[in-house]
Amino acid sequence: MMRRETAARWTSWIVVAVGVFVALYGAGTLVIMPWRYTAIGTAGAPLQILGSVLTIGIGAGVASLGVAGARKKR
């Protein structure tokens, strides 16, 4: 029985780690501003910014679901 509880805790925290990684990836994309170095024009830059912001939101959402799952399993 102890193995299942330990596995459930690890699974929840792996979900949190993945969510945090995705959010940090989106933030890193905003910080380095890759649209300055590509030839996408003025229409592409807002799309890349929107994609980065959405990536941060998705990562934060996944991390919060993982935290909620970890608290629920206690």
N, C-alpha and C positions, 0 to 999 in steps of 0.2 A: 504494500500500500504506500509505503514511503517513496518508492520510485516514481509512482504516478504523480504524487504531489510535487516532487522535485522537478519532474519533467514539465508539469504544467506551469510551474513558476518560471523555469528557463524559457519556455515557449513565449510566455507573456513578455519577458524582458528582452527577448530577441526581437519581438515585434516593436517594442519601444526603441531599441537600438536602430532598427531599420528606418523607423519614422524620423528619428533624429538625424540620421545620415542623409535622408532625402531632403529634409528641411535645410540642413547645412549645405548640401549640394546646390540647392536653389539660391541660398544666400551668397554662396561663393560665385555663382554665375552672375548675380547682380553686382557684386563687388568688382569683378574683373572686367565687366562690360564688354563681352565678346562682339557686340554689334559694331564697335568702333573699328574692328579689324576685318570685317567681312564686307563684301560688296552687295549688301542686301537693300541698300537704299533707305529712304525715310519710312517706307511702309513696313519694313521688316523689323526695325528696332522696337517699336511698340509691341509687336507680336512676341519678340524674344523677352521683353520685360514682363509682359503678361504671363508668358510661360514660366518664367522664373518665380513670379509671385504665386502662381497656381501651384508650382512645385513645393514652395514653402508651406502653403496651406494644406496640401495633401500630406506632406511629411508630418506636420503638426497634428493633423487629424488622426493619422495612423498611430503616432506616438501616444496621443491621448486615449485612443481606444485600447492600446496595449496597457497603459497605466490603469484604466478602468477595469480591464480584464484581470490584471494582477491583484487589484484590491478586492474584486469580487470573489476571487478564488481563495482568499485567506480565510 
